[in-house]
Amino acid sequence: MESLLLIPMLVLLFVGAMEIGKITLTYFTLHKALRGAAGMATQLRGADFCNGEDAQLTALKSFVVLGPAGDAANPIVRDLTSDRIVVTPERADTATGEIGECGCGGPEGCLLSEGGRQPEFLALSIDGGYSYTPRIPFRTLDPILLRPHVRVPYGGY
């Protein structure tokens, strides 16, 4: 008789453990996709980081969403689109040593055509993070925001 009282709790614990596993798998899948794209991004030649329509950056973002197979019918995670992938050129501040985004214009920017210097780092992330809603029977849970972020040294141009 006592085991009948424990079964619902054991099922809830089992389902909760499965959801934690799914959350972890989703986070590491996103992180691995960003890391793979970051590895490709370090060797971009002549990419215009200030132009969101740059063909190289578009292909890079598509790689994050669709994976190496490029199968549009099976993205690596559901509800992720390439317009949410952010590629940010960064450079260390010479005075403080802190790494920050380099803008597009002027000599401090990363746009070579306007007298800027190439970035020292590239950061890849998901704009606004990726929202994952755990599914546990008879419970409505708030979404969990996953924010994978990758920064790699840049060797392009």
Z-matrix of the N, CA and C atoms (Angstrom, degrees):
N
C 1 1.444
C 2 1.533 1 111.35
N 3 1.340 2 116.53 1 -40.13
C 4 1.467 3 119.59 2 -178.97
C 5 1.526 4 111.63 3 -65.22
N 6 1.340 5 115.60 4 -30.21
C 7 1.467 6 118.39 5 -179.37
C 8 1.520 7 111.46 6 -67.33
N 9 1.327 8 118.45 7 -28.45
C 10 1.461 9 120.93 8 176.22
C 11 1.523 10 111.13 9 -64.38
N 12 1.301 11 117.52 10 -30.62
C 13 1.463 12 120.87 11 178.05
C 14 1.526 13 111.35 12 -76.88
N 15 1.325 14 116.59 13 -28.25
C 16 1.465 15 120.19 14 -178.51
C 17 1.517 16 113.77 15 -83.62
N 18 1.315 17 117.78 16 -24.55
C 19 1.470 18 120.86 17 -175.94
C 20 1.528 19 112.42 18 -58.31
N 21 1.338 20 120.71 19 -47.63
C 22 1.473 21 118.62 20 178.77
C 23 1.532 22 112.68 21 -59.59
N 24 1.309 23 117.27 22 -37.59
C 25 1.468 24 119.83 23 179.55
C 26 1.524 25 110.78 24 -68.82
N 27 1.312 26 116.99 25 -40.47
C 28 1.462 27 120.48 26 178.54
C 29 1.523 28 111.12 27 -65.32
N 30 1.329 29 117.06 28 -40.17
C 31 1.464 30 120.94 29 177.37
C 32 1.529 31 109.72 30 -63.80
N 33 1.319 32 117.56 31 -43.55
C 34 1.463 33 121.17 32 178.44
C 35 1.523 34 111.27 33 -62.35
N 36 1.322 35 117.74 34 -42.09
C 37 1.464 36 120.99 35 176.28
C 38 1.527 37 111.48 36 -63.36
N 39 1.300 38 117.09 37 -41.71
C 40 1.457 39 121.57 38 179.21
C 41 1.529 40 111.12 39 -63.53
N 42 1.343 41 116.44 40 -47.10
C 43 1.474 42 120.57 41 179.07
C 44 1.526 43 110.25 42 -64.28
N 45 1.323 44 117.52 43 -40.13
C 46 1.471 45 120.78 44 177.62
C 47 1.521 46 111.90 45 -62.57
N 48 1.324 47 116.51 46 -41.25
C 49 1.470 48 119.63 47 178.08
C 50 1.525 49 110.79 48 -65.32
N 51 1.329 50 116.87 49 -37.24
C 52 1.464 51 119.70 50 177.09
C 53 1.528 52 110.97 51 -65.17
N 54 1.313 53 117.27 52 -40.45
C 55 1.469 54 120.37 53 179.34
C 56 1.527 55 111.33 54 -66.21
N 57 1.317 56 117.10 55 -39.16
C 58 1.465 57 119.70 56 176.07
C 59 1.519 58 109.80 57 -62.08
N 60 1.319 59 116.84 58 -39.41
C 61 1.458 60 120.99 59 176.00
C 62 1.520 61 112.24 60 -63.24
N 63 1.337 62 117.39 61 -40.72
C 64 1.464 63 120.93 62 178.39
C 65 1.527 64 111.48 63 -66.49
N 66 1.311 65 116.65 64 -39.91
C 67 1.472 66 120.55 65 178.05
C 68 1.522 67 109.50 66 -62.77
N 69 1.321 68 116.22 67 -46.37
C 70 1.470 69 120.40 68 179.38
C 71 1.516 70 110.89 69 -62.91
N 72 1.317 71 117.69 70 -43.49
C 73 1.468 72 121.17 71 178.52
C 74 1.521 73 111.13 72 -61.96
N 75 1.328 74 117.47 73 -42.96
C 76 1.464 75 121.03 74 179.47
C 77 1.521 76 110.66 75 -63.08
N 78 1.342 77 117.30 76 -45.23
C 79 1.461 78 120.25 77 179.33
C 80 1.535 79 111.20 78 -60.55
N 81 1.316 80 116.88 79 -48.41
C 82 1.462 81 119.55 80 -177.24
C 83 1.527 82 112.27 81 -70.77
N 84 1.328 83 117.83 82 -28.91
C 85 1.466 84 120.56 83 173.81
C 86 1.522 85 109.91 84 -65.54
N 87 1.329 86 116.84 85 -45.22
C 88 1.463 87 120.62 86 177.86
C 89 1.526 88 111.11 87 -63.61
N 90 1.327 89 116.38 88 -43.74
C 91 1.458 90 120.54 89 -178.97
C 92 1.531 91 110.55 90 -63.95
N 93 1.327 92 116.81 91 -41.66
C 94 1.462 93 120.84 92 179.60
C 95 1.529 94 110.67 93 -65.28
N 96 1.336 95 117.42 94 -39.67
C 97 1.463 96 120.71 95 177.98
C 98 1.529 97 110.74 96 -64.55
N 99 1.336 98 116.77 97 -42.77
C 100 1.467 99 120.05 98 177.53
C 101 1.524 100 110.65 99 -65.41
N 102 1.323 101 116.83 100 -39.43
C 103 1.472 102 120.85 101 -179.96
C 104 1.532 103 110.87 102 -65.47
N 105 1.332 104 116.91 103 -41.36
C 106 1.458 105 120.46 104 177.15
C 107 1.519 106 111.95 105 -63.30
N 108 1.320 107 116.25 106 -43.46
C 109 1.466 108 120.28 107 178.00
C 110 1.520 109 110.89 108 -67.24
N 111 1.332 110 117.25 109 -35.50
C 112 1.465 111 120.51 110 178.79
C 113 1.522 112 110.24 111 -64.78
N 114 1.331 113 116.48 112 -38.73
C 115 1.463 114 119.75 113 176.47
C 116 1.516 115 111.34 114 -61.48
N 117 1.336 116 116.96 115 -39.64
C 118 1.463 117 120.41 116 176.68
C 119 1.530 118 110.48 117 -69.85
N 120 1.325 119 116.72 118 -36.53
C 121 1.465 120 120.98 119 -176.17
C 122 1.519 121 112.60 120 -67.24
N 123 1.324 122 117.57 121 -26.67
C 124 1.467 123 119.15 122 -178.65
C 125 1.517 124 111.87 123 -64.41
N 126 1.313 125 117.42 124 -20.28
C 127 1.461 126 120.79 125 -178.12
C 128 1.525 127 113.62 126 -108.24
N 129 1.321 128 118.11 127 13.11
C 130 1.467 129 120.35 128 177.11
C 131 1.518 130 109.81 129 -61.54
N 132 1.285 131 116.39 130 136.31
C 133 1.464 132 121.58 131 178.44
C 134 1.523 133 109.26 132 -113.86
N 135 1.296 134 116.00 133 119.12
C 136 1.460 135 120.95 134 175.38
C 137 1.517 136 114.92 135 73.02
N 138 1.304 137 118.84 136 19.91
C 139 1.463 138 120.61 137 178.77
C 140 1.524 139 109.89 138 -70.18
N 141 1.315 140 115.65 139 139.76
C 142 1.460 141 121.81 140 177.92
C 143 1.523 142 107.83 141 -98.17
N 144 1.329 143 116.63 142 98.41
C 145 1.460 144 121.51 143 -176.41
C 146 1.520 145 112.56 144 -70.43
N 147 1.318 146 117.19 145 -13.89
C 148 1.460 147 121.09 146 179.92
C 149 1.523 148 112.02 147 -90.79
N 150 1.331 149 116.63 148 -5.70
C 151 1.452 150 121.69 149 -179.75
C 152 1.523 151 108.55 150 -111.22
N 153 1.312 152 116.71 151 110.11
C 154 1.459 153 121.01 152 -179.26
C 155 1.519 154 113.65 153 -65.07
N 156 1.337 155 117.05 154 -15.74
C 157 1.461 156 121.04 155 -179.03
C 158 1.530 157 112.37 156 -98.13
N 159 1.325 158 118.24 157 8.71
C 160 1.464 159 121.34 158 179.60
C 161 1.525 160 109.40 159 -57.55
N 162 1.327 161 117.40 160 132.15
C 163 1.471 162 121.81 161 -174.62
C 164 1.523 163 111.98 162 -62.19
N 165 1.329 164 117.58 163 -38.54
C 166 1.463 165 120.16 164 -179.57
C 167 1.526 166 111.52 165 -67.28
N 168 1.325 167 116.32 166 -41.09
C 169 1.465 168 119.87 167 178.83
C 170 1.525 169 111.23 168 -69.76
N 171 1.322 170 116.96 169 -36.14
C 172 1.458 171 120.71 170 177.35
C 173 1.529 172 110.55 171 -62.99
N 174 1.331 173 116.93 172 -43.13
C 175 1.465 174 120.91 173 177.74
C 176 1.526 175 110.95 174 -64.68
N 177 1.317 176 116.43 175 -38.19
C 178 1.461 177 121.38 176 178.76
C 179 1.529 178 111.27 177 -63.37
N 180 1.316 179 116.29 178 -45.13
C 181 1.465 180 121.25 179 179.13
C 182 1.524 181 110.98 180 -65.27
N 183 1.320 182 116.15 181 -37.96
C 184 1.456 183 120.72 182 177.72
C 185 1.525 184 110.34 183 -64.37
N 186 1.326 185 117.34 184 -36.65
C 187 1.464 186 121.64 185 177.72
C 188 1.527 187 110.82 186 -61.24
N 189 1.333 188 117.14 187 -40.08
C 190 1.470 189 120.38 188 -179.89
C 191 1.521 190 110.32 189 -63.88
N 192 1.320 191 116.96 190 -41.84
C 193 1.462 192 121.17 191 -175.16
C 194 1.525 193 112.11 192 -77.83
N 195 1.332 194 116.95 193 -42.44
C 196 1.464 195 120.61 194 -172.09
C 197 1.521 196 114.15 195 -100.83
N 198 1.326 197 117.50 196 -13.44
C 199 1.449 198 120.50 197 -178.69
C 200 1.518 199 111.91 198 79.63
N 201 1.323 200 117.97 199 -179.37
C 202 1.453 201 121.29 200 -176.17
C 203 1.532 202 113.31 201 -66.04
N 204 1.332 203 118.07 202 -25.29
C 205 1.465 204 120.19 203 179.53
C 206 1.526 205 111.60 204 -73.96
N 207 1.335 206 116.52 205 -24.82
C 208 1.463 207 120.60 206 178.94
C 209 1.515 208 113.32 207 66.99
N 210 1.311 209 117.92 208 28.84
C 211 1.459 210 123.12 209 -177.20
C 212 1.528 211 109.76 210 -85.53
N 213 1.332 212 116.50 211 104.17
C 214 1.463 213 121.10 212 -177.09
C 215 1.526 214 111.78 213 -65.30
N 216 1.338 215 117.71 214 -22.61
C 217 1.457 216 120.54 215 179.26
C 218 1.526 217 111.86 216 -75.90
N 219 1.344 218 116.88 217 -20.29
C 220 1.462 219 121.03 218 -177.75
C 221 1.525 220 111.62 219 -131.67
N 222 1.344 221 118.13 220 75.37
C 223 1.466 222 118.42 221 175.97
C 224 1.520 223 110.62 222 -63.99
N 225 1.335 224 117.08 223 158.87
C 226 1.466 225 119.67 224 -174.95
C 227 1.529 226 112.30 225 -65.75
N 228 1.335 227 117.80 226 -33.16
C 229 1.472 228 122.02 227 171.82
C 230 1.523 229 107.78 228 -137.62
N 231 1.310 230 115.24 229 150.42
C 232 1.467 231 118.51 230 -176.55
C 233 1.534 232 111.03 231 -72.92
N 234 1.322 233 114.34 232 151.10
C 235 1.467 234 123.38 233 174.86
C 236 1.524 235 114.69 234 63.81
N 237 1.310 236 118.00 235 21.82
C 238 1.464 237 120.39 236 174.71
C 239 1.524 238 107.68 237 -105.90
N 240 1.326 239 116.39 238 129.00
C 241 1.461 240 121.36 239 179.79
C 242 1.522 241 109.75 240 -119.06
N 243 1.320 242 115.12 241 155.71
C 244 1.466 243 119.48 242 -175.57
C 245 1.530 244 112.60 243 -67.57
N 246 1.320 245 118.86 244 -22.23
C 247 1.469 246 119.44 245 178.66
C 248 1.528 247 112.17 246 -71.25
N 249 1.317 248 117.92 247 -10.99
C 250 1.468 249 120.78 248 177.69
C 251 1.519 250 113.17 249 -92.71
N 252 1.333 251 118.16 250 -7.21
C 253 1.455 252 121.94 251 179.26
C 254 1.521 253 108.21 252 -83.02
N 255 1.314 254 116.45 253 128.90
C 256 1.461 255 121.76 254 -176.74
C 257 1.535 256 109.10 255 -114.63
N 258 1.338 257 115.16 256 125.74
C 259 1.461 258 121.57 257 174.58
C 260 1.526 259 106.15 258 -111.02
N 261 1.326 260 116.14 259 115.92
C 262 1.454 261 121.23 260 -174.43
C 263 1.523 262 110.62 261 -116.27
N 264 1.337 263 117.39 262 119.40
C 265 1.467 264 119.14 263 173.85
C 266 1.526 265 109.49 264 -75.82
N 267 1.334 266 116.65 265 138.06
C 268 1.461 267 120.67 266 -177.04
C 269 1.522 268 110.19 267 -134.92
N 270 1.313 269 113.92 268 158.68
C 271 1.461 270 120.72 269 178.16
C 272 1.527 271 108.32 270 -147.50
N 273 1.322 272 115.88 271 148.28
C 274 1.464 273 120.55 272 177.13
C 275 1.523 274 109.54 273 -77.30
N 276 1.317 275 116.03 274 136.68
C 277 1.458 276 121.78 275 176.18
C 278 1.524 277 108.19 276 -71.91
N 279 1.337 278 117.07 277 127.64
C 280 1.468 279 120.19 278 -176.66
C 281 1.520 280 112.25 279 -65.88
N 282 1.328 281 118.11 280 -28.50
C 283 1.465 282 120.54 281 -178.15
C 284 1.530 283 112.02 282 -80.45
N 285 1.321 284 116.76 283 -46.14
C 286 1.465 285 120.11 284 -173.89
C 287 1.531 286 113.63 285 -102.81
N 288 1.313 287 117.00 286 -21.22
C 289 1.460 288 120.47 287 -177.25
C 290 1.517 289 113.76 288 81.75
N 291 1.344 290 116.88 289 -0.30
C 292 1.457 291 120.52 290 179.29
C 293 1.523 292 110.20 291 -76.90
N 294 1.316 293 115.19 292 143.46
C 295 1.458 294 120.52 293 179.69
C 296 1.517 295 108.57 294 -90.87
N 297 1.333 296 115.05 295 130.89
C 298 1.455 297 120.34 296 179.63
C 299 1.511 298 111.01 297 -147.70
N 300 1.309 299 115.06 298 168.34
C 301 1.462 300 121.14 299 -179.08
C 302 1.524 301 109.89 300 -67.19
N 303 1.326 302 116.19 301 135.74
C 304 1.463 303 119.07 302 173.34
C 305 1.519 304 107.46 303 -99.52
N 306 1.300 305 115.65 304 132.96
C 307 1.456 306 121.12 305 -175.77
C 308 1.515 307 112.48 306 -72.29
N 309 1.311 308 114.74 307 -169.80
C 310 1.459 309 119.37 308 -175.92
C 311 1.525 310 113.23 309 -98.41
N 312 1.299 311 119.40 310 -27.74
C 313 1.454 312 120.06 311 -173.06
C 314 1.517 313 114.20 312 -108.38
N 315 1.310 314 115.91 313 155.94
C 316 1.455 315 122.72 314 173.76
C 317 1.512 316 114.33 315 76.94
N 318 1.326 317 116.04 316 179.74
C 319 1.466 318 120.55 317 -176.79
C 320 1.534 319 113.80 318 -69.00
N 321 1.322 320 117.76 319 -20.35
C 322 1.465 321 120.36 320 178.29
C 323 1.523 322 111.88 321 -86.45
N 324 1.326 323 117.26 322 -10.35
C 325 1.452 324 121.31 323 -178.18
C 326 1.516 325 112.35 324 -83.37
N 327 1.308 326 115.36 325 179.57
C 328 1.466 327 121.91 326 -178.53
C 329 1.522 328 112.48 327 -105.40
N 330 1.318 329 117.38 328 10.50
C 331 1.454 330 120.55 329 179.76
C 332 1.529 331 108.86 330 -92.97
N 333 1.333 332 116.20 331 107.19
C 334 1.463 333 121.23 332 -175.44
C 335 1.522 334 112.87 333 -61.73
N 336 1.326 335 117.85 334 -33.77
C 337 1.456 336 121.01 335 -178.04
C 338 1.526 337 112.19 336 -66.91
N 339 1.334 338 117.62 337 -16.63
C 340 1.467 339 121.07 338 178.75
C 341 1.523 340 111.39 339 -110.28
N 342 1.321 341 116.88 340 22.09
C 343 1.462 342 120.88 341 175.96
C 344 1.510 343 114.97 342 86.86
N 345 1.305 344 117.99 343 7.39
C 346 1.461 345 121.21 344 179.28
C 347 1.519 346 111.89 345 -80.36
N 348 1.303 347 115.52 346 174.38
C 349 1.465 348 121.60 347 176.64
C 350 1.519 349 109.42 348 -106.44
N 351 1.334 350 114.94 349 160.07
C 352 1.460 351 118.04 350 178.86
C 353 1.523 352 109.79 351 -68.42
N 354 1.331 353 116.74 352 153.36
C 355 1.470 354 119.04 353 178.60
C 356 1.525 355 110.46 354 -69.63
N 357 1.317 356 115.73 355 156.11
C 358 1.460 357 121.44 356 175.96
C 359 1.524 358 111.42 357 -93.24
N 360 1.335 359 116.21 358 -25.70
C 361 1.460 360 122.08 359 -178.11
C 362 1.522 361 109.64 360 -137.79
N 363 1.329 362 115.62 361 157.54
C 364 1.456 363 121.92 362 169.42
C 365 1.519 364 107.41 363 -123.74
N 366 1.318 365 115.75 364 134.71
C 367 1.461 366 121.32 365 176.39
C 368 1.518 367 107.93 366 -114.83
N 369 1.315 368 116.17 367 132.41
C 370 1.454 369 121.75 368 176.50
C 371 1.516 370 108.37 369 -117.84
N 372 1.330 371 115.88 370 135.58
C 373 1.457 372 120.96 371 -179.55
C 374 1.524 373 108.88 372 -154.32
N 375 1.305 374 115.26 373 179.15
C 376 1.460 375 121.85 374 176.88
C 377 1.516 376 107.49 375 -109.97
N 378 1.327 377 116.05 376 123.05
C 379 1.457 378 121.57 377 -178.05
C 380 1.524 379 110.00 378 -60.99
N 381 1.304 380 116.79 379 119.07
C 382 1.456 381 122.05 380 179.59
C 383 1.516 382 113.98 381 78.02
N 384 1.319 383 117.52 382 0.89
C 385 1.454 384 121.11 383 -179.01
C 386 1.523 385 112.12 384 77.96
N 387 1.305 386 115.81 385 175.16
C 388 1.466 387 122.17 386 178.68
C 389 1.524 388 107.73 387 -111.44
N 390 1.313 389 115.70 388 122.61
C 391 1.460 390 121.20 389 -176.58
C 392 1.525 391 110.04 390 -89.11
N 393 1.326 392 115.77 391 124.08
C 394 1.466 393 121.93 392 177.78
C 395 1.525 394 108.16 393 -119.99
N 396 1.332 395 116.25 394 123.76
C 397 1.456 396 120.70 395 179.10
C 398 1.520 397 109.58 396 -103.54
N 399 1.329 398 118.12 397 113.39
C 400 1.465 399 120.40 398 178.07
C 401 1.527 400 110.52 399 -64.75
N 402 1.320 401 115.25 400 143.58
C 403 1.462 402 120.60 401 179.79
C 404 1.526 403 108.82 402 -114.22
N 405 1.312 404 115.06 403 106.86
C 406 1.462 405 121.55 404 177.37
C 407 1.526 406 106.66 405 -123.26
N 408 1.323 407 117.38 406 128.93
C 409 1.466 408 119.93 407 -176.89
C 410 1.533 409 112.58 408 -55.73
N 411 1.313 410 114.61 409 137.05
C 412 1.462 411 123.59 410 175.84
C 413 1.531 412 113.56 411 67.19
N 414 1.334 413 116.87 412 13.35
C 415 1.467 414 121.03 413 178.73
C 416 1.521 415 108.65 414 -134.08
N 417 1.304 416 117.02 415 137.85
C 418 1.451 417 121.98 416 173.11
C 419 1.522 418 106.84 417 -107.75
N 420 1.320 419 115.41 418 117.37
C 421 1.458 420 120.45 419 -177.55
C 422 1.517 421 110.63 420 -110.27
N 423 1.310 422 116.01 421 151.77
C 424 1.455 423 121.11 422 176.15
C 425 1.525 424 109.48 423 -72.12
N 426 1.337 425 116.28 424 149.75
C 427 1.471 426 118.95 425 177.83
C 428 1.534 427 111.21 426 -64.58
N 429 1.314 428 114.91 427 150.42
C 430 1.457 429 122.16 428 175.74
C 431 1.519 430 107.03 429 -104.85
N 432 1.313 431 116.82 430 128.46
C 433 1.458 432 121.37 431 -178.34
C 434 1.527 433 109.93 432 -91.71
N 435 1.321 434 116.22 433 116.03
C 436 1.463 435 122.17 434 178.24
C 437 1.527 436 107.71 435 -96.46
N 438 1.330 437 117.12 436 129.63
C 439 1.465 438 121.40 437 -176.74
C 440 1.525 439 111.49 438 -126.82
N 441 1.335 440 117.48 439 70.29
C 442 1.467 441 118.20 440 176.02
C 443 1.527 442 109.85 441 -69.10
N 444 1.326 443 116.02 442 143.93
C 445 1.466 444 122.24 443 -177.05
C 446 1.524 445 107.80 444 -146.74
N 447 1.324 446 115.75 445 134.26
C 448 1.462 447 120.76 446 -179.70
C 449 1.526 448 108.73 447 -129.92
N 450 1.329 449 116.56 448 134.20
C 451 1.474 450 121.72 449 174.99
C 452 1.525 451 107.59 450 -126.20
N 453 1.343 452 115.74 451 129.61
C 454 1.462 453 120.56 452 -179.91
C 455 1.527 454 109.57 453 -132.93
N 456 1.337 455 117.61 454 152.20
C 457 1.470 456 119.79 455 174.10
C 458 1.525 457 109.43 456 -65.21
N 459 1.317 458 116.19 457 144.92
C 460 1.460 459 121.61 458 -176.80
C 461 1.523 460 109.62 459 -105.15
N 462 1.325 461 115.59 460 132.68
C 463 1.468 462 119.85 461 179.55
C 464 1.495 463 112.73 462 -125.92
N 465 1.319 464 117.86 463 23.98
C 466 1.461 465 121.58 464 -176.28
C 467 1.520 466 113.56 465 -76.11
N 468 1.305 467 115.65 466 -179.25
C 469 1.466 468 127.20 467 -178.15
C 470 1.477 469 107.30 468 69.11
